[in-house]
Amino acid sequence: MTNIGGVSAEQLKSYVERIENLEEEKAKVSEDVREVYSEAKGNGFDTKTLREIVKLRKMDHDDRQEQEYMLDLYKKALGLVPSGE
């Protein structure tokens, strides 16, 4: 192994190449996700709402309930929803 200043050049190169490969895969997956959203939009679905649903489904149940409670509270405070609801 070649060491330059205490750094293994081969190990460093291996890390860089792995990161580059993962970045390429990530770009491909991102493009696939965009295509699915585009397909959904073409079939009449609202992509903004779909993105919100995907975000909510990733959340823990308790965190999601807390966020929905706080959103409702803020909406009521700003008069966006009648306070009786």
PDB file of N, CA, C and O in Angstrom:
ATOM      1  N   MET A   1       0.828  -1.197   0.000  1.00  0.00           N
ATOM      2  CA  MET A   1       0.000   0.000   0.000  1.00  0.00           C
ATOM      3  C   MET A   1       0.863   1.248   0.000  1.00  0.00           C
ATOM      4  O   MET A   1       1.890   1.311   0.676  1.00  0.00           O
ATOM      5  N   THR A   2       0.443   2.215  -0.749  1.00  0.00           N
ATOM      6  CA  THR A   2       1.158   3.484  -0.808  1.00  0.00           C
ATOM      7  C   THR A   2       0.596   4.414   0.257  1.00  0.00           C
ATOM      8  O   THR A   2      -0.606   4.671   0.315  1.00  0.00           O
ATOM      9  N   ASN A   3       1.480   4.902   1.084  1.00  0.00           N
ATOM     10  CA  ASN A   3       1.081   5.866   2.109  1.00  0.00           C
ATOM     11  C   ASN A   3       1.698   7.211   1.787  1.00  0.00           C
ATOM     12  O   ASN A   3       2.905   7.324   1.572  1.00  0.00           O
ATOM     13  N   ILE A   4       0.852   8.230   1.756  1.00  0.00           N
ATOM     14  CA  ILE A   4       1.334   9.585   1.520  1.00  0.00           C
ATOM     15  C   ILE A   4       0.882  10.419   2.702  1.00  0.00           C
ATOM     16  O   ILE A   4      -0.309  10.653   2.904  1.00  0.00           O
ATOM     17  N   GLY A   5       1.845  10.857   3.467  1.00  0.00           N
ATOM     18  CA  GLY A   5       1.537  11.657   4.647  1.00  0.00           C
ATOM     19  C   GLY A   5       0.679  10.889   5.645  1.00  0.00           C
ATOM     20  O   GLY A   5      -0.149  11.481   6.337  1.00  0.00           O
ATOM     21  N   GLY A   6       0.872   9.582   5.721  1.00  0.00           N
ATOM     22  CA  GLY A   6       0.111   8.756   6.659  1.00  0.00           C
ATOM     23  C   GLY A   6      -1.256   8.342   6.142  1.00  0.00           C
ATOM     24  O   GLY A   6      -2.040   7.748   6.883  1.00  0.00           O
ATOM     25  N   VAL A   7      -1.561   8.649   4.864  1.00  0.00           N
ATOM     26  CA  VAL A   7      -2.855   8.318   4.273  1.00  0.00           C
ATOM     27  C   VAL A   7      -2.648   7.212   3.249  1.00  0.00           C
ATOM     28  O   VAL A   7      -1.785   7.322   2.379  1.00  0.00           O
ATOM     29  N   SER A   8      -3.431   6.157   3.349  1.00  0.00           N
ATOM     30  CA  SER A   8      -3.360   5.066   2.388  1.00  0.00           C
ATOM     31  C   SER A   8      -4.041   5.496   1.095  1.00  0.00           C
ATOM     32  O   SER A   8      -5.257   5.680   1.059  1.00  0.00           O
ATOM     33  N   ALA A   9      -3.260   5.653   0.041  1.00  0.00           N
ATOM     34  CA  ALA A   9      -3.791   6.111  -1.245  1.00  0.00           C
ATOM     35  C   ALA A   9      -4.818   5.135  -1.802  1.00  0.00           C
ATOM     36  O   ALA A   9      -5.839   5.562  -2.340  1.00  0.00           O
ATOM     37  N   GLU A  10      -4.569   3.840  -1.685  1.00  0.00           N
ATOM     38  CA  GLU A  10      -5.497   2.840  -2.206  1.00  0.00           C
ATOM     39  C   GLU A  10      -6.829   2.867  -1.462  1.00  0.00           C
ATOM     40  O   GLU A  10      -7.897   2.770  -2.066  1.00  0.00           O
ATOM     41  N   GLN A  11      -6.746   3.000  -0.148  1.00  0.00           N
ATOM     42  CA  GLN A  11      -7.972   3.045   0.657  1.00  0.00           C
ATOM     43  C   GLN A  11      -8.763   4.309   0.351  1.00  0.00           C
ATOM     44  O   GLN A  11      -9.988   4.267   0.229  1.00  0.00           O
ATOM     45  N   LEU A  12      -8.070   5.424   0.228  1.00  0.00           N
ATOM     46  CA  LEU A  12      -8.721   6.683  -0.105  1.00  0.00           C
ATOM     47  C   LEU A  12      -9.397   6.596  -1.467  1.00  0.00           C
ATOM     48  O   LEU A  12     -10.540   7.024  -1.625  1.00  0.00           O
ATOM     49  N   LYS A  13      -8.690   6.043  -2.452  1.00  0.00           N
ATOM     50  CA  LYS A  13      -9.252   5.890  -3.792  1.00  0.00           C
ATOM     51  C   LYS A  13     -10.490   5.005  -3.754  1.00  0.00           C
ATOM     52  O   LYS A  13     -11.477   5.284  -4.435  1.00  0.00           O
ATOM     53  N   SER A  14     -10.440   3.948  -2.967  1.00  0.00           N
ATOM     54  CA  SER A  14     -11.585   3.046  -2.832  1.00  0.00           C
ATOM     55  C   SER A  14     -12.805   3.784  -2.280  1.00  0.00           C
ATOM     56  O   SER A  14     -13.915   3.610  -2.783  1.00  0.00           O
ATOM     57  N   TYR A  15     -12.606   4.607  -1.247  1.00  0.00           N
ATOM     58  CA  TYR A  15     -13.721   5.378  -0.679  1.00  0.00           C
ATOM     59  C   TYR A  15     -14.298   6.349  -1.705  1.00  0.00           C
ATOM     60  O   TYR A  15     -15.515   6.462  -1.855  1.00  0.00           O
ATOM     61  N   VAL A  16     -13.411   7.042  -2.404  1.00  0.00           N
ATOM     62  CA  VAL A  16     -13.864   8.020  -3.399  1.00  0.00           C
ATOM     63  C   VAL A  16     -14.666   7.333  -4.494  1.00  0.00           C
ATOM     64  O   VAL A  16     -15.721   7.830  -4.889  1.00  0.00           O
ATOM     65  N   GLU A  17     -14.184   6.203  -4.987  1.00  0.00           N
ATOM     66  CA  GLU A  17     -14.888   5.478  -6.045  1.00  0.00           C
ATOM     67  C   GLU A  17     -16.243   4.968  -5.566  1.00  0.00           C
ATOM     68  O   GLU A  17     -17.227   5.025  -6.304  1.00  0.00           O
ATOM     69  N   ARG A  18     -16.297   4.468  -4.330  1.00  0.00           N
ATOM     70  CA  ARG A  18     -17.586   4.008  -3.785  1.00  0.00           C
ATOM     71  C   ARG A  18     -18.574   5.156  -3.691  1.00  0.00           C
ATOM     72  O   ARG A  18     -19.743   5.005  -4.047  1.00  0.00           O
ATOM     73  N   ILE A  19     -18.111   6.300  -3.215  1.00  0.00           N
ATOM     74  CA  ILE A  19     -18.980   7.479  -3.097  1.00  0.00           C
ATOM     75  C   ILE A  19     -19.464   7.912  -4.471  1.00  0.00           C
ATOM     76  O   ILE A  19     -20.643   8.222  -4.647  1.00  0.00           O
ATOM     77  N   GLU A  20     -18.564   7.934  -5.444  1.00  0.00           N
ATOM     78  CA  GLU A  20     -18.953   8.312  -6.804  1.00  0.00           C
ATOM     79  C   GLU A  20     -20.011   7.373  -7.368  1.00  0.00           C
ATOM     80  O   GLU A  20     -20.972   7.820  -7.992  1.00  0.00           O
ATOM     81  N   ASN A  21     -19.837   6.079  -7.150  1.00  0.00           N
ATOM     82  CA  ASN A  21     -20.822   5.097  -7.621  1.00  0.00           C
ATOM     83  C   ASN A  21     -22.176   5.305  -6.952  1.00  0.00           C
ATOM     84  O   ASN A  21     -23.215   5.234  -7.608  1.00  0.00           O
ATOM     85  N   LEU A  22     -22.161   5.559  -5.663  1.00  0.00           N
ATOM     86  CA  LEU A  22     -23.413   5.800  -4.946  1.00  0.00           C
ATOM     87  C   LEU A  22     -24.091   7.076  -5.417  1.00  0.00           C
ATOM     88  O   LEU A  22     -25.315   7.122  -5.535  1.00  0.00           O
ATOM     89  N   GLU A  23     -23.302   8.118  -5.688  1.00  0.00           N
ATOM     90  CA  GLU A  23     -23.858   9.370  -6.202  1.00  0.00           C
ATOM     91  C   GLU A  23     -24.519   9.141  -7.559  1.00  0.00           C
ATOM     92  O   GLU A  23     -25.578   9.707  -7.828  1.00  0.00           O
ATOM     93  N   GLU A  24     -23.911   8.321  -8.417  1.00  0.00           N
ATOM     94  CA  GLU A  24     -24.509   7.989  -9.712  1.00  0.00           C
ATOM     95  C   GLU A  24     -25.830   7.245  -9.524  1.00  0.00           C
ATOM     96  O   GLU A  24     -26.821   7.544 -10.191  1.00  0.00           O
ATOM     97  N   GLU A  25     -25.833   6.267  -8.604  1.00  0.00           N
ATOM     98  CA  GLU A  25     -27.062   5.510  -8.325  1.00  0.00           C
ATOM     99  C   GLU A  25     -28.148   6.431  -7.792  1.00  0.00           C
ATOM    100  O   GLU A  25     -29.314   6.315  -8.171  1.00  0.00           O
ATOM    101  N   LYS A  26     -27.759   7.352  -6.906  1.00  0.00           N
ATOM    102  CA  LYS A  26     -28.712   8.294  -6.327  1.00  0.00           C
ATOM    103  C   LYS A  26     -29.332   9.158  -7.419  1.00  0.00           C
ATOM    104  O   LYS A  26     -30.535   9.419  -7.393  1.00  0.00           O
ATOM    105  N   ALA A  27     -28.529   9.601  -8.370  1.00  0.00           N
ATOM    106  CA  ALA A  27     -29.034  10.418  -9.471  1.00  0.00           C
ATOM    107  C   ALA A  27     -30.026   9.627 -10.320  1.00  0.00           C
ATOM    108  O   ALA A  27     -31.042  10.165 -10.760  1.00  0.00           O
ATOM    109  N   LYS A  28     -29.727   8.355 -10.547  1.00  0.00           N
ATOM    110  CA  LYS A  28     -30.628   7.504 -11.328  1.00  0.00           C
ATOM    111  C   LYS A  28     -31.946   7.295 -10.588  1.00  0.00           C
ATOM    112  O   LYS A  28     -33.018   7.353 -11.191  1.00  0.00           O
ATOM    113  N   VAL A  29     -31.866   7.056  -9.306  1.00  0.00           N
ATOM    114  CA  VAL A  29     -33.078   6.858  -8.505  1.00  0.00           C
ATOM    115  C   VAL A  29     -33.899   8.146  -8.477  1.00  0.00           C
ATOM    116  O   VAL A  29     -35.125   8.097  -8.575  1.00  0.00           O
ATOM    117  N   SER A  30     -33.243   9.285  -8.344  1.00  0.00           N
ATOM    118  CA  SER A  30     -33.954  10.566  -8.353  1.00  0.00           C
ATOM    119  C   SER A  30     -34.695  10.771  -9.667  1.00  0.00           C
ATOM    120  O   SER A  30     -35.830  11.248  -9.679  1.00  0.00           O
ATOM    121  N   GLU A  31     -34.060  10.414 -10.758  1.00  0.00           N
ATOM    122  CA  GLU A  31     -34.715  10.522 -12.070  1.00  0.00           C
ATOM    123  C   GLU A  31     -35.919   9.586 -12.147  1.00  0.00           C
ATOM    124  O   GLU A  31     -36.959   9.957 -12.692  1.00  0.00           O
ATOM    125  N   ASP A  32     -35.785   8.378 -11.607  1.00  0.00           N
ATOM    126  CA  ASP A  32     -36.907   7.431 -11.595  1.00  0.00           C
ATOM    127  C   ASP A  32     -38.080   7.986 -10.787  1.00  0.00           C
ATOM    128  O   ASP A  32     -39.236   7.853 -11.186  1.00  0.00           O
ATOM    129  N   VAL A  33     -37.772   8.608  -9.649  1.00  0.00           N
ATOM    130  CA  VAL A  33     -38.820   9.189  -8.806  1.00  0.00           C
ATOM    131  C   VAL A  33     -39.516  10.320  -9.563  1.00  0.00           C
ATOM    132  O   VAL A  33     -40.743  10.416  -9.542  1.00  0.00           O
ATOM    133  N   ARG A  34     -38.744  11.175 -10.230  1.00  0.00           N
ATOM    134  CA  ARG A  34     -39.345  12.253 -11.028  1.00  0.00           C
ATOM    135  C   ARG A  34     -40.274  11.692 -12.103  1.00  0.00           C
ATOM    136  O   ARG A  34     -41.343  12.246 -12.359  1.00  0.00           O
ATOM    137  N   GLU A  35     -39.863  10.594 -12.727  1.00  0.00           N
ATOM    138  CA  GLU A  35     -40.695   9.973 -13.760  1.00  0.00           C
ATOM    139  C   GLU A  35     -42.011   9.460 -13.188  1.00  0.00           C
ATOM    140  O   GLU A  35     -43.058   9.590 -13.823  1.00  0.00           O
ATOM    141  N   VAL A  36     -41.963   8.878 -11.993  1.00  0.00           N
ATOM    142  CA  VAL A  36     -43.192   8.380 -11.363  1.00  0.00           C
ATOM    143  C   VAL A  36     -44.126   9.542 -11.041  1.00  0.00           C
ATOM    144  O   VAL A  36     -45.331   9.451 -11.275  1.00  0.00           O
ATOM    145  N   TYR A  37     -43.574  10.640 -10.503  1.00  0.00           N
ATOM    146  CA  TYR A  37     -44.406  11.813 -10.228  1.00  0.00           C
ATOM    147  C   TYR A  37     -44.998  12.370 -11.517  1.00  0.00           C
ATOM    148  O   TYR A  37     -46.158  12.780 -11.544  1.00  0.00           O
ATOM    149  N   SER A  38     -44.215  12.384 -12.571  1.00  0.00           N
ATOM    150  CA  SER A  38     -44.699  12.867 -13.866  1.00  0.00           C
ATOM    151  C   SER A  38     -45.824  11.978 -14.385  1.00  0.00           C
ATOM    152  O   SER A  38     -46.822  12.471 -14.912  1.00  0.00           O
ATOM    153  N   GLU A  39     -45.661  10.684 -14.235  1.00  0.00           N
ATOM    154  CA  GLU A  39     -46.707   9.737 -14.650  1.00  0.00           C
ATOM    155  C   GLU A  39     -47.982   9.959 -13.846  1.00  0.00           C
ATOM    156  O   GLU A  39     -49.082   9.969 -14.399  1.00  0.00           O
ATOM    157  N   ALA A  40     -47.826  10.137 -12.539  1.00  0.00           N
ATOM    158  CA  ALA A  40     -48.987  10.378 -11.679  1.00  0.00           C
ATOM    159  C   ALA A  40     -49.687  11.670 -12.092  1.00  0.00           C
ATOM    160  O   ALA A  40     -50.915  11.723 -12.158  1.00  0.00           O
ATOM    161  N   LYS A  41     -48.904  12.709 -12.367  1.00  0.00           N
ATOM    162  CA  LYS A  41     -49.477  13.980 -12.797  1.00  0.00           C
ATOM    163  C   LYS A  41     -50.234  13.802 -14.108  1.00  0.00           C
ATOM    164  O   LYS A  41     -51.312  14.368 -14.283  1.00  0.00           O
ATOM    165  N   GLY A  42     -49.682  13.026 -15.022  1.00  0.00           N
ATOM    166  CA  GLY A  42     -50.335  12.760 -16.291  1.00  0.00           C
ATOM    167  C   GLY A  42     -51.649  12.025 -16.141  1.00  0.00           C
ATOM    168  O   GLY A  42     -52.505  12.074 -17.024  1.00  0.00           O
ATOM    169  N   ASN A  43     -51.806  11.342 -15.011  1.00  0.00           N
ATOM    170  CA  ASN A  43     -53.048  10.622 -14.731  1.00  0.00           C
ATOM    171  C   ASN A  43     -53.970  11.405 -13.812  1.00  0.00           C
ATOM    172  O   ASN A  43     -54.922  10.854 -13.259  1.00  0.00           O
ATOM    173  N   GLY A  44     -53.682  12.705 -13.649  1.00  0.00           N
ATOM    174  CA  GLY A  44     -54.591  13.578 -12.920  1.00  0.00           C
ATOM    175  C   GLY A  44     -54.335  13.728 -11.428  1.00  0.00           C
ATOM    176  O   GLY A  44     -55.134  14.356 -10.734  1.00  0.00           O
ATOM    177  N   PHE A  45     -53.249  13.172 -10.916  1.00  0.00           N
ATOM    178  CA  PHE A  45     -52.958  13.304  -9.495  1.00  0.00           C
ATOM    179  C   PHE A  45     -52.159  14.570  -9.239  1.00  0.00           C
ATOM    180  O   PHE A  45     -51.355  14.982 -10.076  1.00  0.00           O
ATOM    181  N   ASP A  46     -52.376  15.189  -8.085  1.00  0.00           N
ATOM    182  CA  ASP A  46     -51.668  16.395  -7.687  1.00  0.00           C
ATOM    183  C   ASP A  46     -50.337  15.988  -7.051  1.00  0.00           C
ATOM    184  O   ASP A  46     -50.317  15.374  -5.984  1.00  0.00           O
ATOM    185  N   THR A  47     -49.231  16.331  -7.707  1.00  0.00           N
ATOM    186  CA  THR A  47     -47.924  15.869  -7.243  1.00  0.00           C
ATOM    187  C   THR A  47     -47.501  16.519  -5.923  1.00  0.00           C
ATOM    188  O   THR A  47     -46.788  15.907  -5.128  1.00  0.00           O
ATOM    189  N   LYS A  48     -47.935  17.740  -5.695  1.00  0.00           N
ATOM    190  CA  LYS A  48     -47.613  18.399  -4.429  1.00  0.00           C
ATOM    191  C   LYS A  48     -48.225  17.620  -3.259  1.00  0.00           C
ATOM    192  O   LYS A  48     -47.587  17.422  -2.225  1.00  0.00           O
ATOM    193  N   THR A  49     -49.459  17.190  -3.443  1.00  0.00           N
ATOM    194  CA  THR A  49     -50.135  16.407  -2.412  1.00  0.00           C
ATOM    195  C   THR A  49     -49.490  15.032  -2.269  1.00  0.00           C
ATOM    196  O   THR A  49     -49.329  14.536  -1.155  1.00  0.00           O
ATOM    197  N   LEU A  50     -49.120  14.416  -3.388  1.00  0.00           N
ATOM    198  CA  LEU A  50     -48.438  13.119  -3.330  1.00  0.00           C
ATOM    199  C   LEU A  50     -47.138  13.224  -2.537  1.00  0.00           C
ATOM    200  O   LEU A  50     -46.829  12.352  -1.725  1.00  0.00           O
ATOM    201  N   ARG A  51     -46.381  14.287  -2.773  1.00  0.00           N
ATOM    202  CA  ARG A  51     -45.118  14.467  -2.044  1.00  0.00           C
ATOM    203  C   ARG A  51     -45.371  14.608  -0.545  1.00  0.00           C
ATOM    204  O   ARG A  51     -44.613  14.084   0.271  1.00  0.00           O
ATOM    205  N   GLU A  52     -46.428  15.309  -0.192  1.00  0.00           N
ATOM    206  CA  GLU A  52     -46.779  15.470   1.224  1.00  0.00           C
ATOM    207  C   GLU A  52     -47.170  14.128   1.847  1.00  0.00           C
ATOM    208  O   GLU A  52     -46.792  13.824   2.978  1.00  0.00           O
ATOM    209  N   ILE A  53     -47.929  13.334   1.095  1.00  0.00           N
ATOM    210  CA  ILE A  53     -48.333  12.009   1.594  1.00  0.00           C
ATOM    211  C   ILE A  53     -47.103  11.127   1.808  1.00  0.00           C
ATOM    212  O   ILE A  53     -46.996  10.447   2.829  1.00  0.00           O
ATOM    213  N   VAL A  54     -46.184  11.137   0.854  1.00  0.00           N
ATOM    214  CA  VAL A  54     -44.957  10.344   0.987  1.00  0.00           C
ATOM    215  C   VAL A  54     -44.187  10.786   2.222  1.00  0.00           C
ATOM    216  O   VAL A  54     -43.676   9.954   2.972  1.00  0.00           O
ATOM    217  N   LYS A  55     -44.103  12.094   2.434  1.00  0.00           N
ATOM    218  CA  LYS A  55     -43.411  12.638   3.608  1.00  0.00           C
ATOM    219  C   LYS A  55     -44.089  12.177   4.905  1.00  0.00           C
ATOM    220  O   LYS A  55     -43.421  11.770   5.855  1.00  0.00           O
ATOM    221  N   LEU A  56     -45.421  12.247   4.927  1.00  0.00           N
ATOM    222  CA  LEU A  56     -46.165  11.847   6.125  1.00  0.00           C
ATOM    223  C   LEU A  56     -46.006  10.359   6.408  1.00  0.00           C
ATOM    224  O   LEU A  56     -45.892   9.956   7.565  1.00  0.00           O
ATOM    225  N   ARG A  57     -45.999   9.536   5.354  1.00  0.00           N
ATOM    226  CA  ARG A  57     -45.876   8.090   5.552  1.00  0.00           C
ATOM    227  C   ARG A  57     -44.514   7.694   6.106  1.00  0.00           C
ATOM    228  O   ARG A  57     -44.378   6.637   6.722  1.00  0.00           O
ATOM    229  N   LYS A  58     -43.509   8.532   5.893  1.00  0.00           N
ATOM    230  CA  LYS A  58     -42.171   8.259   6.432  1.00  0.00           C
ATOM    231  C   LYS A  58     -42.099   8.538   7.926  1.00  0.00           C
ATOM    232  O   LYS A  58     -41.231   8.018   8.628  1.00  0.00           O
ATOM    233  N   MET A  59     -43.024   9.367   8.403  1.00  0.00           N
ATOM    234  CA  MET A  59     -42.976   9.816   9.798  1.00  0.00           C
ATOM    235  C   MET A  59     -43.538   8.773  10.752  1.00  0.00           C
ATOM    236  O   MET A  59     -44.409   7.978  10.400  1.00  0.00           O
ATOM    237  N   ASP A  60     -43.021   8.803  11.950  1.00  0.00           N
ATOM    238  CA  ASP A  60     -43.549   8.002  13.049  1.00  0.00           C
ATOM    239  C   ASP A  60     -44.974   8.500  13.353  1.00  0.00           C
ATOM    240  O   ASP A  60     -45.263   9.689  13.220  1.00  0.00           O
ATOM    241  N   HIS A  61     -45.843   7.593  13.755  1.00  0.00           N
ATOM    242  CA  HIS A  61     -47.246   7.938  14.016  1.00  0.00           C
ATOM    243  C   HIS A  61     -47.378   9.102  15.000  1.00  0.00           C
ATOM    244  O   HIS A  61     -48.138  10.038  14.753  1.00  0.00           O
ATOM    245  N   ASP A  62     -46.648   9.047  16.106  1.00  0.00           N
ATOM    246  CA  ASP A  62     -46.752  10.104  17.122  1.00  0.00           C
ATOM    247  C   ASP A  62     -46.244  11.444  16.586  1.00  0.00           C
ATOM    248  O   ASP A  62     -46.845  12.486  16.846  1.00  0.00           O
ATOM    249  N   ASP A  63     -45.149  11.415  15.843  1.00  0.00           N
ATOM    250  CA  ASP A  63     -44.624  12.651  15.252  1.00  0.00           C
ATOM    251  C   ASP A  63     -45.620  13.234  14.256  1.00  0.00           C
ATOM    252  O   ASP A  63     -45.811  14.448  14.194  1.00  0.00           O
ATOM    253  N   ARG A  64     -46.250  12.363  13.484  1.00  0.00           N
ATOM    254  CA  ARG A  64     -47.234  12.821  12.498  1.00  0.00           C
ATOM    255  C   ARG A  64     -48.427  13.449  13.203  1.00  0.00           C
ATOM    256  O   ARG A  64     -48.906  14.502  12.784  1.00  0.00           O
ATOM    257  N   GLN A  65     -48.917  12.816  14.271  1.00  0.00           N
ATOM    258  CA  GLN A  65     -50.044  13.378  15.027  1.00  0.00           C
ATOM    259  C   GLN A  65     -49.689  14.733  15.614  1.00  0.00           C
ATOM    260  O   GLN A  65     -50.497  15.661  15.579  1.00  0.00           O
ATOM    261  N   GLU A  66     -48.479  14.849  16.156  1.00  0.00           N
ATOM    262  CA  GLU A  66     -48.046  16.119  16.748  1.00  0.00           C
ATOM    263  C   GLU A  66     -47.974  17.210  15.678  1.00  0.00           C
ATOM    264  O   GLU A  66     -48.406  18.339  15.908  1.00  0.00           O
ATOM    265  N   GLN A  67     -47.431  16.869  14.513  1.00  0.00           N
ATOM    266  CA  GLN A  67     -47.335  17.852  13.436  1.00  0.00           C
ATOM    267  C   GLN A  67     -48.721  18.281  12.977  1.00  0.00           C
ATOM    268  O   GLN A  67     -48.957  19.469  12.759  1.00  0.00           O
ATOM    269  N   GLU A  68     -49.642  17.331  12.828  1.00  0.00           N
ATOM    270  CA  GLU A  68     -51.002  17.663  12.403  1.00  0.00           C
ATOM    271  C   GLU A  68     -51.701  18.530  13.455  1.00  0.00           C
ATOM    272  O   GLU A  68     -52.442  19.449  13.107  1.00  0.00           O
ATOM    273  N   TYR A  69     -51.468  18.241  14.735  1.00  0.00           N
ATOM    274  CA  TYR A  69     -52.055  19.036  15.811  1.00  0.00           C
ATOM    275  C   TYR A  69     -51.538  20.471  15.750  1.00  0.00           C
ATOM    276  O   TYR A  69     -52.309  21.427  15.833  1.00  0.00           O
ATOM    277  N   MET A  70     -50.200  20.606  15.601  1.00  0.00           N
ATOM    278  CA  MET A  70     -49.602  21.944  15.569  1.00  0.00           C
ATOM    279  C   MET A  70     -50.061  22.719  14.334  1.00  0.00           C
ATOM    280  O   MET A  70     -50.323  23.919  14.422  1.00  0.00           O
ATOM    281  N   LEU A  71     -50.161  22.050  13.190  1.00  0.00           N
ATOM    282  CA  LEU A  71     -50.633  22.707  11.978  1.00  0.00           C
ATOM    283  C   LEU A  71     -52.063  23.197  12.171  1.00  0.00           C
ATOM    284  O   LEU A  71     -52.389  24.324  11.796  1.00  0.00           O
ATOM    285  N   ASP A  72     -52.914  22.362  12.752  1.00  0.00           N
ATOM    286  CA  ASP A  72     -54.300  22.741  13.006  1.00  0.00           C
ATOM    287  C   ASP A  72     -54.370  23.919  13.981  1.00  0.00           C
ATOM    288  O   ASP A  72     -55.155  24.847  13.788  1.00  0.00           O
ATOM    289  N   LEU A  73     -53.546  23.874  15.023  1.00  0.00           N
ATOM    290  CA  LEU A  73     -53.502  24.950  16.001  1.00  0.00           C
ATOM    291  C   LEU A  73     -53.103  26.275  15.342  1.00  0.00           C
ATOM    292  O   LEU A  73     -53.742  27.300  15.579  1.00  0.00           O
ATOM    293  N   TYR A  74     -52.074  26.258  14.535  1.00  0.00           N
ATOM    294  CA  TYR A  74     -51.616  27.465  13.852  1.00  0.00           C
ATOM    295  C   TYR A  74     -52.659  27.975  12.866  1.00  0.00           C
ATOM    296  O   TYR A  74     -52.865  29.184  12.750  1.00  0.00           O
ATOM    297  N   LYS A  75     -53.316  27.067  12.156  1.00  0.00           N
ATOM    298  CA  LYS A  75     -54.352  27.476  11.208  1.00  0.00           C
ATOM    299  C   LYS A  75     -55.495  28.158  11.937  1.00  0.00           C
ATOM    300  O   LYS A  75     -56.013  29.174  11.473  1.00  0.00           O
ATOM    301  N   LYS A  76     -55.892  27.603  13.078  1.00  0.00           N
ATOM    302  CA  LYS A  76     -56.954  28.210  13.862  1.00  0.00           C
ATOM    303  C   LYS A  76     -56.534  29.586  14.386  1.00  0.00           C
ATOM    304  O   LYS A  76     -57.321  30.532  14.374  1.00  0.00           O
ATOM    305  N   ALA A  77     -55.292  29.682  14.842  1.00  0.00           N
ATOM    306  CA  ALA A  77     -54.783  30.949  15.378  1.00  0.00           C
ATOM    307  C   ALA A  77     -54.744  32.033  14.314  1.00  0.00           C
ATOM    308  O   ALA A  77     -54.894  33.214  14.630  1.00  0.00           O
ATOM    309  N   LEU A  78     -54.546  31.655  13.071  1.00  0.00           N
ATOM    310  CA  LEU A  78     -54.479  32.621  11.981  1.00  0.00           C
ATOM    311  C   LEU A  78     -55.807  32.812  11.265  1.00  0.00           C
ATOM    312  O   LEU A  78     -55.901  33.538  10.276  1.00  0.00           O
ATOM    313  N   GLY A  79     -56.838  32.140  11.788  1.00  0.00           N
ATOM    314  CA  GLY A  79     -58.182  32.290  11.220  1.00  0.00           C
ATOM    315  C   GLY A  79     -58.370  31.579   9.895  1.00  0.00           C
ATOM    316  O   GLY A  79     -59.273  31.917   9.130  1.00  0.00           O
ATOM    317  N   LEU A  80     -57.530  30.606   9.619  1.00  0.00           N
ATOM    318  CA  LEU A  80     -57.655  29.844   8.385  1.00  0.00           C
ATOM    319  C   LEU A  80     -58.749  28.776   8.481  1.00  0.00           C
ATOM    320  O   LEU A  80     -59.229  28.275   7.464  1.00  0.00           O
ATOM    321  N   VAL A  81     -59.132  28.437   9.698  1.00  0.00           N
ATOM    322  CA  VAL A  81     -60.217  27.492   9.951  1.00  0.00           C
ATOM    323  C   VAL A  81     -61.029  28.034  11.102  1.00  0.00           C
ATOM    324  O   VAL A  81     -60.465  28.598  12.040  1.00  0.00           O
ATOM    325  N   PRO A  82     -62.318  27.882  11.057  1.00  0.00           N
ATOM    326  CA  PRO A  82     -63.127  28.332  12.205  1.00  0.00           C
ATOM    327  C   PRO A  82     -62.661  27.625  13.480  1.00  0.00           C
ATOM    328  O   PRO A  82     -62.399  26.423  13.461  1.00  0.00           O
ATOM    329  N   SER A  83     -62.558  28.358  14.574  1.00  0.00           N
ATOM    330  CA  SER A  83     -62.049  27.790  15.817  1.00  0.00           C
ATOM    331  C   SER A  83     -62.973  26.737  16.415  1.00  0.00           C
ATOM    332  O   SER A  83     -62.555  25.999  17.308  1.00  0.00           O
ATOM    333  N   GLY A  84     -64.209  26.646  15.952  1.00  0.00           N
ATOM    334  CA  GLY A  84     -65.139  25.632  16.461  1.00  0.00           C
ATOM    335  C   GLY A  84     -64.884  24.259  15.906  1.00  0.00           C
ATOM    336  O   GLY A  84     -65.424  23.284  16.427  1.00  0.00           O
ATOM    337  N   GLU A  85     -64.076  24.139  14.862  1.00  0.00           N
ATOM    338  CA  GLU A  85     -63.817  22.830  14.243  1.00  0.00           C
ATOM    339  C   GLU A  85     -62.781  22.064  14.998  1.00  0.00           C
ATOM    340  O   GLU A  85     -62.442  20.944  14.618  1.00  0.00           O
TER     341      GLU A  85
END
